[in-house]
Structures are given as structure tokens and as C-alpha cells.
Amino acid sequence: MHSNKQMNRLFAALGREGLEVSREGRVYRVRRKDGPEAPAEVLLPDDFPVEAKALRQLAGLMAVRHPLGGEVEHACASPDFHPGDAGVAIGSVAVTRDMVIPAAVGSDINCGMRLHVVELAPDRLLAKRDELVELLKGDFFFGTRDLPMTAAAMRALFHDGLLGWLEEVSRGPLGVLARSDLGQLAAELDRVHLGGALEGHAQWAPEDLVPEDGQVRDGGMATIGGGNHFVEIQVVEAVEDGALAHAWGVRAGQLAFMIHSGSRGVGKHVGAAWRDKARAAWPKGQRHPEEGLFALSLADHPELVAGYLQAEATAANYGFVNRLLLAELLRLRLRQVFGAGLSAPLVYDLPHNITLPMDGPGRRWITRKGACPADAGQPVIIPGSMGAASYLAVGRGSSALLSSASHGAGRARSRFMMSNHSDQDERALGLTGVDCITLREERRIEEAPAAYKPIGPVIGCQVEAGTIAVVARLRPLMTFKA
């Protein structure tokens, strides 16, 4: 925790860099002196450090303007706020008018969360833990999953997301999907944010994934990805809102599984291409924005704005299908080990990194980078570390965070810091009792609980600010890290 003296020194140092910073309770406000009058805001727990680099990045995002028209109207950040590697602080939320900023989303398009519950006693699961783990290691790590797709199914995926993909797959499911309950998958679409079906187009996808005909075996589909992505089996430890939990099919003592992944190589393909397009389209002779946050303006290149939004939607559609298939592989393995009658219904699936229209089609968009939507009545999934609780909450639609919530606890130490940590003791890393399944020991160290801030204060300050309310708390049993 920063003392008042340390805080004053930090604010003074940032002032010398051209930033104005102030604090009122748990809300910090920051703006560039040469930027807009309105400051960006971040909600932080009382005892959390204030990271100068993250404040600089948030102020820089708020100051993005396009010289031919377009501005950031408002920017804020959720309590898992920390510096980002690509110039945008993780936890940032920005409303833009007449422009979009491809770099504000980056390459991990539609990184998001998916949560299922399972009617299975935890002791039954643990009794067959080794058998289940070996099957899932094959699916998640060794590529034994059998997921061929027709060319038509891949095109439908990119064009129409889950809805188009499922309609095409239902014509003749291949591989492991021939064992899936496609009716259940269809019934669960209304528990996916926006139905998991955005208006994309296959022209923005990697060429090898959209052949004219035949089959596609995509090595990236149904993969977890690196970094903080995971598949985790949990137990519902406590229910705090019985009515909502019942409505969502959640009860104390249930098993659950949570998936954190995104659009993988497709997102990297789209993100990199559009960062370059935005840079190339920047008006000649105009000062470049800091951190490479090149915007696309409706007044300058409306066709590029429309193209980027369609390309981002294309990658987002892939992310929705990727999470669904990771979940389906796990659901099918649970049925294989514990019986075909296991339902394992979906609670909700929502995105973290995405640009969406504000107030319907128009000239304003909301971009979230490491923050999730928290509209009134909407389920919100906030993971802790693999050694701490995760939370199922309900959004309050609060203007305080632009109807948004944190997407986790936030990193306290970088992956570099963790891999070079002098004390690799299990207890010091918070790994005592943690069941982490991975083929890479460095991943286990980089993602150890000690790398993350405590989840409790992150949840608590959002509850007190009226942005979310807790529905249930979930405790990890085992975590798969690629």
C-alpha cells in the first residue's frame, strides 16, 4: 500500500511528465495536460499499488484523437488495472466517437470466459482424477482431439459465429462432434453474449482456414493458448444470491468448469493486419499518437472503419467457437468417464477484448481491453488465480465503469519477474496444494498465485461501487495451463 508521502511523490513525478493525477476515495483520475479536459478514471481497492506506467497508458488512451475527426469521449479502468505490453493498460474501457482504435483491442480479440456447472460430487471426480486428466491432456496438449470441419462450416463460423457454424455442422457432424448433443448446444446459444454471432466475413480470416471445399483440420481450434488462459475444474463453494443462482442452474456443492481463451491465431492475424492498416492510413505529416494507438476515422476512411469492425467480428466469432469446443471436449470426457447422462449446462459465455456499438448502430463504440461487459442482470464471470476463488456475479449496468467489470484480479508481477524470482519455493509462489496440469514448468511458475493480486478486494470494491453483485463463489480443484 502506498503511504500518503509515496502517493504525493508519485503524483509529483507524473506531473513533471505532463500528467495531472488526483484521488477521491477509491477513484483515481488522470489526464494529460495537453489532452482533453475530462480525465480518465480508475477504481482501485484501498491497499492496491498505483502503477505509474498503467496511469500513463490510461491517460494516453483518453487523449487519442484523429486529426480529421474522431475522439475518445470517456475512458476508465476496472480494479484489475495494470500495464499492458501493447500500450493499453489491462482493464481499460473507452467510448469513442466517429473513430475506432484497432490497437486498443490488439490481437487477443474476444479473449473471454465460459462457465458450466456439473451435477457430480467432487469426491467422485477426484476418485477418477488421473483417468480424466490423461484424457484431457490428450485433447488439450497432444492434439488427439478429432475436430475436422467442412469448408462450409468454417465459412459459416467466420460469417455468422455460433449460429451459422452450428447450423452447418448439424448437416453432418464430423469427428468428435458426432457424439455431441447438438440440440443442447443450440439451446445454450441464448446464454452466450450477443448469441456468439457477430457480422463477420471469411475474407478477413487466414486463407488456409477457408478453402473452396473439402475439410479443414485447424490446429488452433479448441486450444487454450498461453499466458493467463486456462481450463479449470472447480467446485461451487458458496452461493450468495440464492434466487439468481437457482435461475442460472447453480447451487452450492456442484462441480463447475471455467474456460478462459480467445481467438488464438485468427485474432493475431486480424490484429496485426489492422494495426498496420491503421498506421498506413494515418494522415501524412500529422504527429503519430503515443504507444502506436492509430485510430481509423469515419470522416477520413469510413470503409476502413467498417472493414475493421467486420474483421474484428470475424475473429470474435472464432473465439466464441473456440471456447465452445474447449468446453465440449471437457463435457464429452466427463460423460465418457462418469456416464452419458451428464448434462453439464452452460451458465454464460462473455468476451473481454472487443469493440461493440454503443446504443445500437451509429457513430459511437465501446472498446474493452481486459474488462468484461456488466449490463444490468447479465452474468459476469471473474476468475481468481489458480490458487484463489473465482466469482460468478451479476452486472448492475452502472455508469461508474461504463457497464463493465474486471476480468480477473490483475497481475502483481510480470511473467519475466516470476521466471526470475529468487525464491522458487512452492509456498512462496502460492502453489502449495494447487493442482496445475501443464507440460511446461515455466508456465506453472509464471502463472503461480503469487503473480496475481488478491481477488477479494477486487470483487469487494466493485460490489461497493455498485457495478456488480456476487452470486456465487467457486474454488479451484485442478487447472490446465498450456
N, C-alpha and C positions, 0 to 999 in steps of 0.2 A: 504493500500500500504506500502511495506517495504521501509524505508529510506536506503540510501547507508550504513549508520552505522549499521543498523539492518541486512542488507544483508551481510556485512562483518563478523558480529558476527555469523550469521547462517553458512556461508561458513567455518569459522574457527572451529566452533563446529563440523560440519560434517567432516572436515579434521582430527580432533582428533579421529574420529570414523573410519578412514581409507578410507574416500571418497574424491575425488577431484571434485570440482564444479566450473564452470565458467559460465559467461554470456556474450552473444554478442547480443545486441538488445533484441528481444523478445525470443530468443532461449537460453535455459539453457542446459548445458552439464554436465553430471555426470558419474563418473566411480569409481569402487573400485580400490584402489591402488594395490591390489593383483589380479586384474582381467585383462581382455583384454585391449589392448592399446586404442581401439576405444571406445569413450564414447557413452552413450545413450543421446538422445536429447528430449527436451520437448518445445513446443511452447506455451507461455503464454502471455495473454494481459498485458499491462504495469502496470495496477493498481491491478493485482491479487496477493494474497498472495502466497508465495512459501512454500509448506508444506514439512517439513523435512522428515516425515515418507514416503510420496509418493516418494520423491527422493531416499530414501534408497531402497524402493521396486523396483523402476525402475533400479537402479544400480545393484541390486541383480538379476533381470531378465536378464540383459545384461551379467552377469557373469556366468550364468548356463552353465555347461559343463558336458558331460558324460565321465567318466574315460576311457571307452572303445571305444569312438568315437562319436562325435556329439557336436555341439556348436550353440550358438546364434550368428548369423552374424551381426545383427543390431537390435537395439531397439529404439523406440521413443514413444512419447505420445502426444495425442491431447490436446487442450486447456481446456477441462473439467476434466483434470488431478486432481485426489485426491486419498487418500489412500484407499486401498481395504481391506476387512475383511479377505480375504483368502491369503494374502501375495503378491498379484499382484495389482499394482496401477490401478485404473479405468482410462481408456483412453490409456492403453498400447498397443503397436503393436510390434511384434517381428518376425523376419525372422530366422528360424532355418535350419540348415543343418545336415542331417543324424540323426536327432532325433526329437521327438515331446515331449511336456510337458503337460500332461493332466491337471495338476493343474493351468496352465496358462489360461485355459478356465473356469475350475471349473464346477459347477453344473447347472448354468443358461445357458445351451447350446442353441444357436440360440435364445436368447433374441433379439428381433428386432422390427422394426417399419413397419406399414402398413398404407397407406393413400388413402382414397376415396374422391371424390367430389360428390356433390348432387345438382341437379337443383331444388332448393327450396329456396324461400325467407326466410331470418332469422325471419322476423316478423310472418310468417305463422308457423314456427317451435315453436316459443315462445308462440304463441296463444294456442298451444296444448301441451305445455311443460309437464304439470302434467300427462296427459294421456300417453305420450310417456315414461316418467320416470318410471311410475308404471309398464309398460310392461317390460322395460329393467331391472328394479330391480329384477323382477321375473327371467329373463333369467340369469343375471349376479350374483345375490346374493342368490336367493332362490331355484335355481335348477329346475325351471319349464321348462327349455329348454328340448325338446324331441329329443335326438340325439342318438338313438340306431345305432350300427354298426354291420354288419356281421363280423364273424371271418375272412372271406376272405378279407374284406375291411381293417381291422386292419393290417393284414399281408402285404397287398399291400402298406398301408401307411408306415410301417416301412421299407419295402424293397425299394420302389421306390418313396416315397414322394407324392407330389400333383398329379403327373401324374398317378401313379399306383392307388392311392386312388380314384381319380375321375373316372377313367375307371371302377373300381369295383363298386363304388356307382351308376354309371349310369345304371348298370344292373338291379337295383331295389331299388331306393332311399327310405329310411325309415324315419319315424318321420317328423321333420320339413323340412328335405331336399326334401321331396316330393313336397314342394311348391317352391323350389328354381329353378332358371333358370340355369340349369346345363350347357347349351350352353354358357352362359355368363361366368360362372366360368372357363370353358375350354379356352375360348378366352382370358381370363385375365392371363393365365399362363405365357405368354411372358413378363408380367410386374412384375414378381417375380424373384428376384435374383437367377440365376442358374436354373430358372424354378421351384424352390422349390422342386427339385427332385435329391437327392443325393443317392449314392450307400450304402444303409444300409442293415440291416438284423434283422429279428424278434428275433433271438437268444439273442440279447442284450437288448431286451425290458423286462419290468416286466412280469412275467409269466401269471398273471391274465388278461393281455390285449391281449394275443394271444392264446386263447383256440383252440382246434382242429376244432370245428364247433359251430353252434349256434350264438347267438347275444352277444354283449358286450355293457354294459352301463358304460362308463368311466366317473367317477365323476370329473376327472381333465380336460377333453376335453372342449374347449370353455370357459375357466375360465381365469380371468385377472391375478390373482396372487397378491402377496403382494408387499411391498417396493415401488419402483418408477413406477411400472407398472400401466397402466391406459387405459381407453377408453374415448376419448374426442371428443365432437362435437364442431366444430369451424366455423368461417367464414373467407373466403379469404379476407384479409383486403387490400392488395396491391399486384400488380404484377410489378416486376422489369425487367423481361425478357419476353416481350410480345410474341416473336416468339416461344420460348421453352414452355411457359405456354400454348399457343394455341395448340402446337403439343401434349402436355400431357393432354389436355382437361381441363385446369384450367383457370378460369377467376375471376376477382375481383367481390365481392359480393356473390359468391357462398357459399353454406354451404360445409363443409368438415367433415370427421371424421377420427381420427387418433387412432391407436391401438398400444400399447406397451406391449408386452407379449412374453413368450418364451415356452420352452418345459416342464415346470411345473414338475410333479413328475417323468416323464421319464428322464428328464435331471438330476434330483437329483440322480436317480437310477444309471444312467451311470456314472456321475461324481464321485460319491462316490466309486463305484466299481473300477474305473480305477485309482483313486488316490491310493487306496490300492494295486492294481496290480503293479503300478509303484514303490511304496515303496518296495514291496516284491521282485521285480526283480532287485533292486539296488545291484551292486556288493558288496559282503561281504568284510568287512574290509575297505571300502572306506568311506571317510568323507561324511556325509549327506549334501545335499545342504540346504542353509538357506531358511526359510519360507516354507519348505516342497515341494520345486519345483523339484520333482524327474522326471527326463527325461527318456524316452524309446529310446534306441539306435538301429539303423539299424544294426550295427556291432554286437551288443550283442544279441538282441531278435527281429529280423525282423518280426516274426509272431505277436509279441505284438504290434509293431508299426502299422502293417496292421489291427490288431484287434481293437486297439483304434480308428483309423480313421474311421473304419466301424461302431463302436459303437457310436461315436460322430455323424456321419452322420445319424444314426438311430434316435437319439434324435432330431437332427436338422429337420429331416423330420416331426416329430411330432410337432415341433414348428411352422413350416410353416402351417400345417393343423390347429393347434390351432388358429393362427391369422386369417386364412381364415374364420373359423367358428364363431369366435367372430364378425368379420365384417359381415358375412352373417346373423347372428341373428339380428344385428342392421339394416341391409338393409331390411330384411323382416318386421321388426316392422315399419320402415319408410313407407314401402308400405302399411302396414295394416292401418296406421293412415292417410297417405296423398295420397294414391292411388296406384294401382298396376303398373301404368306406370312409376314409379320412377326407373331410371336406376342405379344411384349411382356407376359409374365405378371406377375401381381401377386405381390409379396413379402409385404406386410402393410398393413393399414389399422387405425389405432388412434385413440381420442379423447384430447383433453386436458382439456376443460372438461365435467365430467359428475358426476352423483351416482349411485352404484351401491350395491346392498345388500352388506353385509359378511356372509360366512358364510351365504349363501343368504337367503331371505325371513325377515324378522324385524324387530327394533327398532333396528338399527344400520346406518348408511350411511357410505360414504367419499365425500367430495367432493374433487375435484381441480380446481384453478384454475391453468392454465398448468403442469401436470405430467401425465405420462402413466403408465399402468399399466406395471409391470415385473415381472409374475409370473414364476416360475421357468420357464425355457425359452421364454418368449414373445419374439418380435421387438420391438425398441424402435427407433424412428426419431428421431434427434436432429439437427435441421438446424443448420448454422452460418449465417453471413451469406452474402450472395451473392458475397462475395469470399473465403470461407473454406470449409474442408471441412465436410461433413456426415457423420454416422456411423450405421451400422446396427449395433445391439448386441443382446445377449440379456439378458433380465431374470434376476435371481438370486432374486427373491422375498424380498428382505432386509427385515427388520423395521426397519432403520435409517431408511428413508424410507417405511415403510408400503407396501412393494412398489411403489414409484413411482420415476420418474426425471425428469430435467429435460426440458423440451420444446424446448430451444434453448440459446443461450448467455446470453441475458438482455440487456436494453438497458443501455448505459452512459450514453447521453444521450437525453433525451426528443425527441420529434418537433419540439416547439417550439424546443428548443435547437439541433437540427440545422438547422432552416429559418432560424434567426437566427445561425448560426455565422459568425463574421467571416471565416474562411478557407474559401472555397468551391473551393479548388484540388483538382483530381482526386486528386492524390497524398495530400494531407492527409485527404481523405474516404475514402481506400482504394479509389477507383473506377478506378484505372489498370488496364486490361486486363479490366475487368468488362463483360460483355455484358448490359446490362439493357434489356429491351424494355418500354416503357411509353409512354403518351400524356401523362403528367404528369411534368414535370421535377421538381416538388417532391417527388413520391413517391421518385424516384431519390435525392434528397438526404436525405430523411427516413429512408430505409432503407439508406443507404450503410453499408459495413462499419464505418466509424468510429463508427456509432451503437451498435455491439454490443460486448460483452465478448469476449475471445478464447475460442474454443470448446475449445481444447486443455486448459486447466486444469479446465474444467467437466467434461469427459469423464474426465480423469485422476483427479480426486478421487472421482468415483463408482465408478470401477474399483477404486481403493484401498480404498474403503469397502465393497466387495463388493455393490453394488446392481446393477451391470451388468458385462458383459464385451464388449469390442469384437469385432465380426465382420468389418466391412469399413469402409473409408473412401472417401468419394465426393467428387470435385472438381467444382465447378460449371462448366458451359460457357456456358449462357445462362439468364437468369431473366426471367420475365414478371411484371410488377407492374401491378395495375390502378390 
